[in-house]
Amino acid sequence: MTMYLYNLHTHRLGPEEIDGYKIRYILNTSPDEFSALSPVGDNVRFSCGIHPWFSDKSEDQLKQLRDIASDPRIVAIGEVGLDKLKGPELSIQTNVFRQQIEIALEFAKPIIIHCVKAWDELIALHKEYRAISGPAWIIHGYRGNPQQTKQLAKLGFKFSLGENFNKESLMFIPTDSIFCETDMSESSVCKVYSLLSLSLGVEFNHFALFVSRNMGFYSI
């Protein structure tokens, strides 16, 4: 049986196969980048969105995103979200984030979230929009503490982890809510799978199987 390893969020593409495992990538893009992309291999899909750092003066990009969101190669809206340490004022970020949440709901695509020091605001938006049954909200690069993890998991958030994760928090993430990523790292996603499976005390292939189930929105 072919085994797949999924890289939920990356800015770098790597090999199609590592040690007999087929690698599937979700390459992060912005709307204008996606429109200019050259064809890529069948093992690559895309997340597309306006990062909170660049949410100022984003009207044209929002129009582009709505125009291309139905493209089957775009399997998630992201990375999008809120950042209190960088970018325009939070009200601008929130307005752009709201519009992208609504696009994700309209096209039934999960949201890949960047959140820095804005957890209360993120939770409030999640409670507001999750009143409408919709796709997953996945926090990328998650490193939060156990207390925060338990709160977010209870609310229904999903978590994407890279090689630097909080081992204590990992124990509070349900198996149906975990994803793997490399983000900007040059490490392989295979290493991330290995670190996480070892920390959980789960055999590598078993861990890979339940991550694969969580990636049901990734069309091969």
N, C-alpha and C positions, 0 to 999 in steps of 0.2 A: 504494500500500500504506500502511495506517495504521501510523504509528510511535508506539511507547509509550515513555515515560520513567517509571521506577519510583523512588519515594521509599521506601526500605526502612524508615526509622525517622524518624518525625516526631511532634511534639506540636502541629503547626499544619497546618490544611488550607489549600490555596490553590486556584487556578483549575483547571478541568478540562482546559484546553487552553492551551498557550503556543507561539506561532509555528508552529502547525500540528501540534504534537506533543501526543498525548493523555497526560495525566498520571495515574498511578495511585499511590495513597498507601497506606502501612501506618501507621495511626494508633496510637500507643502508648496503652494503657489498663491499668488495674488491674482485678481481678475485680469489685469493687463499682462502678467507673465503667462498665464494659461493661454491666452489668445495667440501669443507669439511662440508657443512651444513647438519644437520639432517632434515628429513622431518618436515614441519610445516603445520599449518592449511590452509584451503582453503581461509581464509580471509587475507592471507599474500602473497604479491608479493615483488619483489626486485628491487632496483637500484644497479647497479654494476659499479665500476670505480676506478680509481687511484686518490686519493686525492692529490692536489698540494704539500702538505707538504711531501709526500712520492714519489714524481715523479723522484727522483734520482735513478738510477740503476733499472729501471722499465721495461726493455725489456721483461723479462719472463712474467711479469704480463700483459703486453700489448698483448703478444701472447695468454695468457690464456683468456683474455677478448674477443679477436676476436673469439676464439674457442667456447665460451659459449654465446656470445651475441644473438644468434638465439633462445636460450632457452625461451619458452613463459612465464616462471616465472619471467624473467628479463624484466620489462616493461619500464625501463629508464636507461640511462647511467649517472652515477653520484655517489657520488658527485665529480665533476671534476672542474678545473678552474685555477685561478691565485691568488697568495697571496704575496704581497710585504713585509709583516711583518714576515713571517715564511716560512721555506722550502728552497730548493736550489735556485740558481740564476734564475731570471725570464726567461732567454732564455731556460733553461732546462724545467721549468714548461710549457712554451709556446709550446715547441716541443711535450711534452706528451699530453697536452691539444688538440693540433691540431689532433694528431692521434686518440684521443678518439672522437672528433667531427666527424671525417671521419667514424669511426665505427658506431656512432649514425646515420649518414646519410645513410650509407650502409644498416643498419637494420631497418631504419625508426622508431627510438625510441627517445623520448624526452631526453633532456640533463638537468640534475639538477646541478646547478652551484654554486660553492663557489667562491666569489670574495671579496678580501680585498685590497683596495687602488690601484686597477688596472683597473679602469673603462674605461679609454681611450683605453687601450689594449684590453679589452673585447669587447668594441664597434667596434673597428677596425676589430677584428676577426669575429664578428657577421655580419658586412657589407660584408666582404669577402665571407663568407660561405652562407649567406642568398641569395646570387645571385642564388644559387641552391635552389629550393623549398624543404624545409625539415621540420623536426619536431620541436616542441616548444623548446625554450631556457628558462628555468625556473630558476630564481635566488632564491636560498633558504635562509631562515632566513633574509628576506629583511627588512631593517630599514632606507632606504635612505630618504633624505629630499624631499619636494614637487617638487623643480626644477629638481632634478635628476630623480625623478619618472616620471615626464612628458616627459623628454627626452627619457628615456628607453622605456616607453609605446609607444611613437610615433614610435620608431624603431621596435616594435613588441615583445619586451621581455615580459615574463610572470613572476609573482611574487608569491612566497610561503611565507606566514607569520606565525609567531608563536605568543606566548602570549605577547611578547614585540615588538610592532610595532609602527610606526610613524602614529598617528591618522590623522594628517594633510595630509600626503602623501596618505593615504588610499582613499581619495576622488578622486584621480587622476588615480586610477587603474581601468580599464574597468572590468565589471563583468565577461567577458569571459577570463580574464587573471589572476584570483585570485585562489590561492590554500591555504590549511592549513597544518600546520606541528607542531610537538613537538620537533624535533631534539633530544637533549640530556635531555630535561626536563622530570620530572616525572609527570607533569600535563597531563590531558587527552586532546585529540583533541576536545572533546566535549566542554571543556572550551574555547579553541581557537575559535571555531565556535561561541560560545556565545558572546565572547568579540568583535569579528569582526562584527557580525550581529547587536549588540547593537550600536557600533560606526557608522555603516552605517545607522542606523534607519530602518533596514529591519527585518521582522519577521523571526525567526530562521529557520523554515522549508523552507521558500522561499529562504533564503540564501543557505541552504543545497542543494536545487534543482539545483541552478545554479553552485555551486561547483561540483556537480555530473556530470553535463553536461561537465564541463571542464576536468573531469577525464575519458573521453571517451577512452583513451588508456589503461585504467586499465581493464584487462579481468577478469571477475568474473567466 
